[in-house]
Amino acid sequence: MEQTFSNSLRNGDGMSESNPYDVTADSYDQLYYEEQFAKYRVALSKIRLEENDRILDAGCGTCLLYEYLIGEKSSFNHYVGLDLSKGMIEKCLEKKTYTDARVDIVLGDIRRPPLRKHVFTKIFAFTVLDIVGVEKGLESLLNLLGKGIIVYTLLKHKGCRPGIEEGFEVKDCIYMLTA
């Protein structure tokens, strides 16, 4: 049975209590803020977010994408941040505007997401598929996507040519998959 929450963690089935990314949670924003925002600018320049969009940020880390969307005053109906690291999720909860009922944060694995199928219209997976495996990760994400777009990045991929965005090297290649 699925349930939503806004101000607490929900632990997915079989999740361990610690994760290597927990160690980097406190310094993640300081280390990767500019690089991640450059990726978001590039990716979101190619698509349009709409008021009815239900967004999944798969491998959300510290919810920098949420921070970016709020800063840009982007339109969306609902944002779900999903990550395997309790430390990263705790950082998300610190950023979340508690009056923003459009946001849920979920502790879980994108390979076995504790989410309903076919409900998201935009799914973002920045760099996480390099970690969980492209094939398995995309298969799981496609099951969560209704009619919409998956935007994902890969660090190492055949034919990938990273670029520069506003003075920052964008090391990932950005891909879009439409359903």
PAMAR-44683 format. One record per atom (N, C-alpha, C, CB): x, y, z. Coordinates in steps of 0.02 Angstrom, whole numbers, plus 50000, padded with zeros to 5 digits. Glycine has a CB too. Example, Ala and Ser with C-alpha at 12.3 -4.5 7.8 and 13.67 -1.06 7.14 Angstrom:
506604971650390/506154977550390/506604983550390/505654977650452/506424988850354/506844994750357/506455000250394/507044997050286/
//
This chain:
500424994150000/500005000050000/500445006250000/499525000050061/500345010549951/500745016749946/500445022149990/500775019149873/500875026050020/500645031750057/501135037450045/500575030250133/500905043550050/501345049150040/501515052250107/501025054449993/502035056050108/502235059550168/502585065850146/502685055250213/502645070550189/502975076750170/503555078550215/502475082250170/503525077150279/504035079650324/504405074150361/503715084150374/504385068050336/504735062650368/505015057950316/504275058950417/505455053450337/505745048550292/505305042350289/506455046650316/505275039350230/504965032850224/505495028250199/504335033050176/505615022850234/506145018250216/505855012750172/506465015150279/506125011950111/505895006850065/506074999850091/506185007849995/505714994850068/505844987950089/506564985950075/505374983150055/506874982750124/507544980050114/508094985250114/507564976350052/507964991350135/508474996550133/508934995850194/508155003550131/509574996550182/510044996350238/510045003150272/510754994350215/510305003350332/510315009550370/510885014250350/510365007950443/511415011650318/511975016050299/512125015250225/512595014550341/512445020250197/512585020550126/513225024650118/511985023550085/513665022950072/514275026850063/514145034250049/514695023950007/513575035850017/513415042750002/513215046750065/512865043149951/513055043250119/512905046650181/513495050950204/512715041650236/514095048450191/514715051850212/514795058550176/515315047350199/514595058850113/514685064950073/514095069850077/514815063150001/513575067950111/512965072050113/513095079250137/512445068850157/513485080050190/513615086650217/514005091250170/513985086050282/514435088450128/514845092550084/514615092450011/515565090350088/514095088549996/513885087549927/513715094149891/513275082949924/513305098349921/513105104549888/513715109049874/512605108349931/514155109549923/514755113649914/515185111149856/515165113849979/515235104649850/515655101649797/515335101649728/515825094649816/514675100649724/514355099249659/513815104249638/514065092549661/513675109249678/513135113949664/513185116849593/513135119649715/513745119949576/513815123249511/513785118349453/514475127149508/514105112549461/514095107449409/513385104849397/514565101649428/513025103549451/512345101049443/511885106349412/512065098849512/511935112549434/511515117749407/511655118849332/511625124249445/512275118049311/512435118549240/512065113049201/513195118049228/512055106949227/511685101449195/510935103049192/511795094849234/510665105649246/509955107249247/509785112549195/509745109649317/510205117649189/510085122949140/510065120049070/510625128449144/510545115649054/510575112648987/509955108348976/511215108448979/509805103849022/509255099149014/508585102749010/509235094149072/508475107549054/507825110949056/507745116149000/507735114249122/508285117748965/508225122148907/507925118348848/508905125148888/507925111748852/507685107448797/506965105248806/508125101448791/506685105948866/505995103948879/505635109448917/505975097248919/504985108948919/504585113848955/504215110349012/504095117548908/504275113149071/503895110549127/503215114049128/504275111649195/502705110249146/502025112949147/501715112049215/501595109649092/501185115749228/500855115649294/500605108749314/500275120449293/500445104449266/500185097849283/500725092549287/499665095849233/501365094249279/501905089349280/502005086349349/502545092549256/502075079749349/502255075949409/502965073649398/501765069949422/503425076549436/504145075649426/504415070549475/504515082349434/504825065949449/505225061549490/505945063449481/505095053949473/506295064849535/507005066149535/507335059849563/507195072549578/507505055149517/507775048649536/508515049349552/507675043449479/508705047349612/509395048449635/509475055849651/509905046149582/509005058549688/508955065849699/509525068749740/508305067349733/509905064649775/510445067349816/510165072049868/510965071049772/510415078149870/510195083049919/509635087549893/510775087349940/509305085349839/508745089049808/508965095649778/508205090349860/509545095749747/509765101749711/509285103349654/510475100849685/509005098249621/508535099649567/507915103349594/508315093149532/507655101249651/507095104749682/507295112049696/506875101249748/507885112949724/508125119749739/508165123849675/508825119349772/508405120849621/508445124249556/507745126149531/508815119849505/507285121449533/506605122649508/506265128349547/506185116349513/506345128349612/506055133649654/506375140349637/506135132049729/507035140449630/507395146549614/507195149449546/508135145349615/507045145049499/506845147149431/506085148349426/507055141949380/505735147349482/505005147949483/504685143649428/504795155249474/504935137549422/504685132749372/503995130249392/505165126949364/503595128949341/502925126149352/502975118549360/502455127949294/502615115749407/502525108549413/501965107349463/503185105049435/501665101449458/501125099549503/501385096149566/500635095049467/501875091649556/502135087849612/502855085749598/501685081649626/503265085849650/503975083849645/504085078249696/504455089949659/504375072749673/504575067349718/505325066449711/504185060649702/505685067049766/506395065649768/506495058649795/506785070949812/506875054549759/506995047549779/507755046449782/506665042649729/507995044049838/508705042549845/508805036849893/509095048849868/509365033349885/509545027549925/509915029549989/509975022849884/510165035649992/510565037950049/510145041750100/511145042250025/510125039250160/509755042650214/510065049550227/509765038450278/510725050150224/511055056550235/510845061750183/511795055750234/510815059650120/510605064250066/509875066250076/510705060949997/509455061450092/508745062850103/508645067750161/508355056250116/509035066950214/508985071650270/509155078750247/509455069550327/509645079450203/509815086050175/509235088750134/510455085650132/508895084350097/508295086450059/507765089350105/508005080450020/507645085850159/507135088050205/507295094850236/507045082950260/507935096350244/508135102950270/507975108450220/508885103050286/507995106850154/507875111850102/507135112750087/508225109850039/506745107550098/506045107650079/505675113250116/505715100950093/505285116850077/504845121850107/504245118050134/504635127350054/504175117950199/503665113850231/502955115850213/503745113950305/502865121750187/502205123750165/502075121550093/502115131450171/502575118650060/502505116449991/502255109249991/503185116949954/501605108449986/501285101849988/501405097949923/500545102450001/501725101149875/501865097849810/502475093349813/501955103049756/502785092549871/503425089049876/503395083149923/503965093949899/503665077449900/503765071549941/504475069249932/503255065849923/504775066949986/505455064349985/505425057050007/505935068750032/505735052549967/505675045349980/506375042249982/505245042049925/506495038350035/507105034450040/506975027850005/507315033350115/507335026549950/507215020449912/507695019749854/506505020249887/507685013949824/508145012149769/507765012549703/508425004949781/508045015949653/507695016549589/507635009849553/508055021449544/508035004949573/507964998249543/507354994549570/508594994149557/507114996549629/506514993749660/506134999449693/506694988049712/505895004149654/505605010249683/504945008949719/505495015449630/504875011649779/504255010849817/503735016049795/504385011449893/503605016249730/503155021349701/502665018049653/503565026849665/502105021449643/501605018949596/501855019549524/500945022849604/501645014949483/501855014749413/501455019649370/501785007649385/501775022149318/501465026049265/501145032449289/500955021949230/501435035849339/501125041949364/501525048349349/501025041449438/502165047649333/502585053549323/502585055749250/503295052049346/502595062249240/502625065049172/503325067249153/502145070949165/503735068649203/504435070449191/504855066849243/504555078349194/505335063049220/505795059549266/506495061949249/505735051749259/506855063949301/507545066149295/507995061349332/507645073449321/508525059149299/509005054549330/509705057149312/508905047049305/509945061749352/510595064749339/511155060649370/510615071949366/511545057349328/512145053449345/512005046849381/512585057649389/511425045749407/511285039749447/511305033349406/510615040449479/511155033649341/511155027449301/511865024649292/510855028849232/512365028849297/513055026449297/513185021949358/513555032349297/512825023149411/512925019449474/512505013149476/512755023949534/511875013549457/511415007849464/511395003449402/510725010249480/511675005849347/511645002149283/511115005049238/511504994649296/511315006549177/510875010049130/510255005849114/511255011749066/510354999549096/509794995449074/509284994449130/510044988649050/509504992249188/509054991049245/508734997649268/509424987749303/509125002949271/508865009349293/508325012049246/509425014449298/508465011849180/507965014249132/507335009949132/508265014449062/507415003449140/506834998949144/506385000949202/507064991649151/506675002149260/506285004149318/505955010849307/506735004449381/506325015649279/506045022349268/505485022249217/506595027049245/505555018149165/505015017649115/504375015049146/505235013149057/504435010749196/503835008149230/503495013649271/504025002349276/503865018749291/503575024249330/503295029749287/504105027049377/503515030049225/503315035349179/502635033949148/503835036249124/502205038949151/501575038649114/501735041149044/501005042949148/501365045849020/501535049048957/501985054948974/500885051448917/502595054848948/503055060248965/503765058948942/503055061349038/504245061648979/504945061648959/505385059549018/505155068648934/505885055449002/506415054049050/507035057849025/506555046249056/507325061849069/507945065349055/508475062149100/507885073149067/509005059649069/509525056449109/510215058349083/509435048849109/510705057849127/511385059349107/511825053249121/511655065549145/512345052849081/512855047549090/513535050849087/512775041949036/513975048749131/514665051249130/515075048049075/514995050149198/515015041549069/515425037849022/514975034048974/515905032949059/514965036248913/514535032848864/514845033748795/513815035648867/514795028648756/515075028748688/514775034548648/514945021948652/515205038548617/514975044148577/514795050348616/514405042048536/514885050148681/514705055748724/515215061248717/514655053448798/514985067348704/515425073148699/515195078548748/515425076048626/515485078548808/515295083648857/515445090648830/515665082548923/515135095648862/515225102548839/515315107448896/514635104548797/515245113748879/515325119248927/514665122948930/515915124048906/514445124448991/513835128349001/513985133949049/513255123849028/513935140149026/514055146049066/514705145549106/513475147149113/515245143449073/515895143249104/516045137049144/515975149049146/515565132549152/515665126449190/515665120449143/515135125549244/516145115949153/516165109949113/515585105349134/516845106349121/515195103349085/514655098549098/514945091849076/513985100349058/515145087749125/515495081549112/515035076049087/515855079149175/514405076549104/513915071549084/513635073049015/513345071149136/513415067948982/513035068848921/512295068048939/513245063748864/511885072248910/511175072548928/510775069148873/510945079748939/510325064648894/509905060848848/509185061748868/510095053348848/508725061048818/508015061448831/507675055548799/507715068148806/507195052748834/506825046948810/506075048748819/507025040348849/505705048448766/504995050348768/504555044148764/504825055248710/504035044248805/503545038748803/502855041448788/503525034848871/
//
